[in-house]
């Protein structure tokens, strides 16, 4: 049988496909018959990404009939591509679980922030406390309690912590100040998912792995036999390879729609910003800076310099909620307080709306409560609406906690697929003459090392109070130090299977320790405030039991 045309396919996938997709995106952004330049820009971006995905799949076609059947070509490409990108995909997908469950993880991490839900906020009291804290500032931003963040945050409008005083944390029930907690576990893992701790270049690299995940999912589904006997097959009593293969096929097939959604929307986390900057000169040839201005479309009403009595925020928001009962207010920005042209911008989103508070805004004049302007993604072109919908789709911000847990399950499944696929590739190709020792050790160091370091991080987080100033530094050292130590341990020559068993057992014990320490801290506290943390503790206990079960299986079936 003649050799497949892998060099040609590699050139098509790595060079020709991106070049063609970029050229198509530029052509659409410049010449598409759309009146809205911003809509042309995002039409070019979205169609270009879709073309890139199709061209990646099409790179399998050259020479296929002459070399080997299409199904075999898909299987070989799927296996080799998984081996090349599998370890990075595991890191991105496993930390993506924490990114999606950011609210739950932070609520568990910061016991001092756990409060019961307050049925009604006193917004005027929050405003008064903020103005007193920031020297009667005329412009403030009030972030209302949202989801599992049960407190309000007040800061000068338009300024971050680096630009002035730190934001003020206020209790939702009485607007009294709260001490700032200490902790960085959530941000550490979320940043690893978003940028690999490499800034914007890392963000672009992570988004490119969305192409890889989509390509792997489609290839796996296309290669699945899809016979009735194999759709739900999971032979638990079989050997390690058979069980891993069944689990790999089962997860990949049944979760493929969710995994494709996560992969395709994840592409735009970095590529979206990069494409906006690079396509702006083609969509806005006179002034590329207009692209960002058109996207944000921030309203600004200048002050008149005439003092006036202000409308109360409580009455203003109550009237807004009566007029728009499905709109959830997330933040309020006050501008020019005390001026006749003072106004408040209410940001948020509607129930089930695929948008964010960045684009959903109501501007009210504070002198009389009149609506000055309403901004919404629904007022944009269809391609711009599609781009705006990407973030809430990727981070499961469209259906409350149910969608977050669903996406977390998808992220965990993607991590398991990456790890099991890499392990199966190594298991199949290892021989007594070529044991592939270093690839095995690298796989264990990345997959088991990251898993163990996450467990160490959770245990350290649970054992240290959030009033400890050194806690963030301790978390960083614990996470990176344990991962480095685990990787070094797996790299040392010896029995890798025994070390894998020990790592899984240790991970299970650490998860149980984290859960027990958290439960001990919750004794005597109100159940209403601790219920979300209890749910996370239960998850840790179940994860620890699963890790211990895998350790027993690994001990009985060493490989």
SVG drawing of the C-alpha trace seen along z (x, -y; Angstrom):
<svg xmlns="http://www.w3.org/2000/svg" viewBox="-44 -76 60 84">
<polyline fill="none" stroke="black" stroke-width="0.4" points="0.0,0.0 1.5,-3.4 2.4,-5.7 -0.2,-8.4 0.5,-12.0 1.2,-13.2 3.6,-16.0 1.0,-17.4 -1.7,-17.2 0.5,-18.8 1.2,-21.8 -2.5,-22.1 -3.5,-22.0 -0.7,-24.2 -0.1,-26.7 -2.6,-26.7 -5.8,-26.4 -5.0,-29.4 -3.8,-31.5 -7.0,-30.8 -9.2,-31.5 -7.4,-34.7 -7.8,-35.8 -11.5,-35.0 -12.0,-36.9 -10.2,-40.0 -12.2,-39.9 -15.5,-39.7 -14.5,-42.5 -13.6,-44.7 -16.2,-44.0 -19.2,-42.1 -22.5,-43.8 -23.3,-44.9 -24.0,-48.5 -22.7,-48.1 -18.8,-48.0 -18.7,-46.3 -21.0,-43.6 -18.7,-43.1 -15.8,-42.7 -17.4,-40.0 -18.9,-38.3 -15.4,-38.0 -14.1,-36.7 -16.8,-34.1 -16.9,-32.8 -13.1,-32.7 -13.0,-30.5 -15.7,-28.3 -13.7,-28.0 -10.6,-27.2 -12.4,-24.3 -13.7,-23.0 -10.3,-23.2 -8.7,-21.4 -11.1,-18.5 -10.5,-18.8 -6.8,-18.4 -7.4,-14.7 -8.6,-14.3 -5.5,-14.6 -4.2,-11.2 -6.7,-9.4 -8.1,-7.0 -4.7,-6.1 -3.2,-5.5 -5.8,-4.3 -9.6,-4.5 -11.0,-7.6 -12.0,-6.0 -8.4,-4.8 -7.1,-8.2 -9.4,-9.8 -8.3,-7.3 -4.6,-7.8 -4.9,-11.6 -7.1,-11.6 -4.5,-9.5 -1.5,-11.4 -3.1,-14.8 -4.3,-13.8 -0.8,-12.8 0.7,-16.1 -1.9,-18.4 -3.2,-16.1 -1.2,-17.3 -1.9,-21.0 -5.5,-20.2 -5.6,-18.4 -4.2,-21.4 -6.6,-23.8 -9.7,-21.6 -9.1,-20.6 -8.5,-24.2 -11.5,-25.1 -13.6,-23.2 -12.5,-25.7 -13.0,-28.6 -16.6,-27.7 -17.2,-27.0 -15.4,-30.2 -18.3,-31.4 -18.6,-28.1 -14.8,-27.8 -14.4,-31.3 -17.4,-31.0 -15.8,-27.8 -12.4,-29.5 -13.5,-32.6 -15.6,-31.6 -15.7,-35.2 -17.8,-36.2 -20.4,-33.6 -23.7,-35.3 -27.4,-34.4 -29.3,-36.0 -30.7,-39.4 -34.2,-39.9 -33.8,-43.6 -30.8,-45.9 -30.6,-49.4 -28.9,-51.0 -29.0,-54.5 -27.1,-53.3 -24.5,-51.6 -24.2,-54.9 -23.8,-56.9 -21.1,-54.5 -19.3,-54.7 -19.3,-58.5 -18.2,-58.7 -15.3,-56.3 -14.2,-58.0 -14.5,-61.6 -18.0,-62.4 -16.9,-61.2 -19.3,-62.3 -18.9,-59.1 -19.1,-55.7 -19.8,-52.1 -21.8,-49.8 -21.6,-46.1 -24.6,-44.4 -24.6,-40.9 -24.5,-38.4 -25.0,-34.7 -22.8,-33.4 -21.1,-36.8 -23.4,-37.9 -21.8,-41.3 -21.7,-44.6 -18.6,-46.3 -18.3,-50.1 -15.4,-51.8 -14.8,-55.1 -16.2,-54.8 -13.6,-54.3 -10.8,-53.6 -9.3,-50.3 -7.2,-49.5 -4.1,-50.8 -5.7,-54.1 -6.8,-55.0 -8.2,-53.6 -9.0,-49.9 -12.7,-49.0 -15.0,-49.0 -16.7,-45.7 -20.0,-46.2 -22.4,-43.8 -25.7,-43.6 -27.9,-43.7 -26.6,-46.9 -24.0,-48.4 -21.3,-48.0 -17.7,-47.6 -16.2,-44.1 -12.6,-43.2 -11.0,-42.2 -10.3,-38.4 -7.0,-36.9 -6.9,-34.1 -5.8,-33.4 -6.6,-29.8 -9.5,-30.7 -7.6,-33.3 -4.5,-31.0 -6.4,-28.3 -8.6,-30.5 -5.6,-32.4 -3.9,-29.1 -7.0,-28.2 -7.3,-31.6 -3.7,-32.5 -1.4,-29.7 0.0,-32.6 1.6,-34.0 -0.5,-37.2 -2.2,-37.9 0.1,-35.6 -0.9,-32.8 -4.5,-33.7 -4.1,-33.4 -2.3,-30.1 -5.1,-28.7 -7.8,-29.8 -5.9,-28.0 -6.3,-24.8 -10.0,-25.2 -9.4,-24.3 -7.6,-21.2 -10.4,-20.2 -13.0,-20.7 -10.9,-18.7 -10.4,-15.9 -14.1,-15.7 -15.3,-15.5 -12.6,-13.0 -13.5,-10.8 -17.2,-10.8 -16.5,-10.1 -14.3,-7.2 -16.7,-5.8 -18.4,-2.5 -21.8,-3.8 -23.1,-0.3 -25.9,0.4 -23.8,2.7 -21.1,0.1 -23.1,-3.0 -23.3,-2.4 -20.6,0.2 -18.3,-0.2 -16.6,3.0 -15.6,2.2 -14.3,5.7 -11.9,5.7 -8.3,4.8 -7.0,1.3 -6.7,0.7 -10.2,2.0 -11.8,-0.1 -9.9,-3.3 -10.9,-2.7 -14.6,-2.2 -14.7,-5.3 -12.9,-7.3 -15.5,-6.3 -18.4,-6.7 -17.5,-10.2 -16.5,-11.4 -19.6,-10.3 -22.3,-11.3 -20.8,-14.6 -19.7,-15.6 -22.3,-18.4 -21.3,-20.0 -17.6,-19.6 -18.0,-21.1 -19.8,-24.1 -17.0,-24.6 -14.3,-24.2 -15.7,-26.5 -16.6,-29.3 -13.2,-28.8 -11.5,-29.7 -12.7,-33.3 -11.3,-33.9 -8.0,-35.1 -8.6,-34.9 -11.6,-37.2 -9.5,-40.0 -6.7,-39.4 -9.0,-39.3 -10.8,-42.5 -7.5,-44.4 -6.3,-42.9 -9.5,-43.2 -10.3,-46.7 -8.2,-48.4 -10.2,-46.5 -13.6,-47.2 -12.8,-50.8 -10.1,-51.9 -10.4,-55.6 -9.9,-55.0 -9.4,-51.5 -10.0,-52.7 -13.6,-53.0 -14.0,-49.3 -13.6,-49.1 -15.7,-52.3 -18.5,-50.8 -18.4,-47.6 -18.5,-49.2 -20.8,-52.0 -20.5,-53.8 -22.9,-56.5 -21.7,-59.7 -23.8,-62.6 -21.7,-65.6 -22.4,-67.5 -24.3,-70.8 -22.6,-72.4 -26.0,-73.1 -26.8,-71.6 -30.0,-69.6 -31.8,-67.3 -31.2,-63.6 -33.6,-60.8 -33.1,-57.9 -31.5,-54.8 -34.0,-52.5 -37.0,-54.2 -35.2,-54.3 -34.3,-50.6 -37.7,-49.6 -39.4,-51.4 -36.9,-49.9 -37.7,-46.4 -41.4,-47.0 -40.9,-48.0 -38.4,-45.3 -39.1,-42.4 -36.9,-39.9 -33.8,-42.1 -31.3,-41.3 -29.4,-44.4 -25.7,-43.5 -24.1,-46.9 -25.0,-50.6 -22.7,-53.4 -23.4,-56.9 -22.0,-59.8 -22.0,-63.5 -23.9,-63.1 -25.5,-66.3 -25.5,-67.8 -28.7,-68.4 -27.4,-66.0 -26.4,-63.3 -27.3,-59.8 -27.2,-56.2 -26.3,-53.3 -27.9,-50.0 -26.0,-47.0 -27.1,-43.4 -28.8,-40.9 -32.2,-39.4 -33.2,-35.9 -31.7,-33.4 -30.2,-36.3 -26.9,-35.5 -25.3,-38.8 -23.5,-40.4 -23.7,-43.6 -21.1,-45.1 -23.7,-45.4 -27.0,-45.5 -27.4,-49.0 -30.2,-51.4 -29.2,-55.0 -31.5,-57.0 -31.3,-60.7 -31.1,-61.0 -32.9,-64.3 -36.2,-63.0 -35.7,-59.2 -36.2,-59.7 -34.8,-57.0 -32.1,-58.6 -31.0,-55.6 -31.2,-51.9 -28.4,-49.8 -28.7,-46.1 -27.0,-43.5 -30.4,-43.0 -29.9,-46.4 -26.7,-45.1 -26.3,-43.3 -26.6,-39.5 -22.9,-38.8 -22.1,-41.2 -24.8,-39.5 -23.3,-36.1 -19.9,-37.4 -21.4,-38.9 -23.1,-35.5 -19.8,-33.6 -18.6,-34.5 -21.9,-33.6 -22.0,-30.4 -18.4,-29.4 -18.5,-30.2 -22.1,-28.9 -23.5,-32.3 -26.9,-31.6 -28.8,-29.4 -27.5,-29.9 -25.8,-27.2 -27.3,-24.4 -25.4,-25.5 -22.2,-26.0 -22.3,-22.5 -23.1,-21.1 -20.1,-22.9 -17.9,-21.8 -18.9,-18.2 -18.0,-18.8 -14.6,-20.3 -13.8,-17.4 -14.8,-14.9 -12.6,-16.8 -9.7,-16.5 -10.3,-12.8 -10.5,-12.3 -7.1,-14.1 -5.5,-12.0 -6.9,-8.7 -6.3,-9.3 -2.6,-10.1 -2.3,-7.0 -3.9,-4.8 -1.5,-6.0 1.5,-5.3 0.1,-1.9 -0.5,-0.8 2.9,-1.8 5.1,-0.8 7.1,2.4 9.8,4.1 12.3,2.8 10.8,-0.8 9.1,-1.3 8.6,-5.0 9.6,-5.7 10.1,-9.5 6.7,-10.2 5.1,-8.1 6.8,-10.0 5.9,-13.4 2.3,-12.3 2.2,-11.3 4.0,-14.5 1.5,-16.7 -1.7,-14.8 -1.2,-13.3 1.1,-16.1 -1.5,-18.8 -4.3,-16.7 -2.2,-16.2 -1.2,-19.9 -4.8,-21.0 -5.6,-18.7 -2.7,-20.2 -4.0,-23.7 -7.5,-22.8 -6.2,-21.3 -3.9,-24.3 -6.8,-26.6 -9.1,-24.8 -6.6,-24.5 -5.7,-28.2 -8.0,-31.1 -8.9,-33.8 -7.8,-36.4 -4.1,-35.3 -2.3,-37.9 0.3,-35.3 -2.3,-32.9 -2.1,-33.9 1.7,-33.4 1.3,-30.1 -1.2,-28.9 1.0,-29.8 4.0,-28.0 1.9,-24.9 0.5,-24.6 3.6,-25.1 5.9,-23.4 3.7,-20.3 3.4,-20.1 7.1,-20.5 7.8,-17.9 5.3,-15.4 6.8,-15.9 10.3,-15.3 9.1,-12.2 7.6,-10.8 10.7,-11.7 12.9,-9.6 13.6,-6.2 11.6,-3.4 8.1,-1.9 5.8,-4.6 2.7,-2.6 3.5,-2.4 4.0,-6.1 0.7,-6.7 -1.1,-4.6 0.6,-6.5 -0.3,-9.9 -3.9,-8.9 -4.2,-7.8 -2.5,-10.9 -4.9,-13.0 -7.9,-11.3 -6.6,-11.8 -6.0,-15.5 -9.5,-16.0 -11.0,-14.3 -8.8,-16.5 -9.9,-19.6 -13.6,-18.7 -13.2,-17.7 -11.4,-20.9 -14.1,-22.9 -16.9,-21.0 -15.2,-21.6 -15.2,-25.4 -18.9,-25.3 -20.0,-23.9 -22.4,-26.3 -22.8,-28.6 -26.2,-29.3 -27.1,-26.6 -28.5,-29.0 -25.1,-30.7 -23.2,-27.4 -25.3,-25.3 -23.3,-26.1 -20.1,-25.3 -21.6,-22.0 -22.4,-21.1 -18.7,-21.7 -17.5,-19.7 -19.7,-16.8 -18.1,-17.1 -14.7,-16.9 -15.6,-13.8 -16.9,-12.1 -13.9,-13.1 -11.6,-11.7 -13.5,-8.4 -13.1,-8.3 -9.4,-9.0 -9.0,-6.2 -11.0,-3.8 -8.8,-4.6 -5.7,-4.0 -7.0,-0.5 -7.7,0.2 -4.2,-1.0 -2.7,1.2 -4.5,4.3 -3.9,3.6 -0.5,2.0 0.5,0.8"/>
</svg>
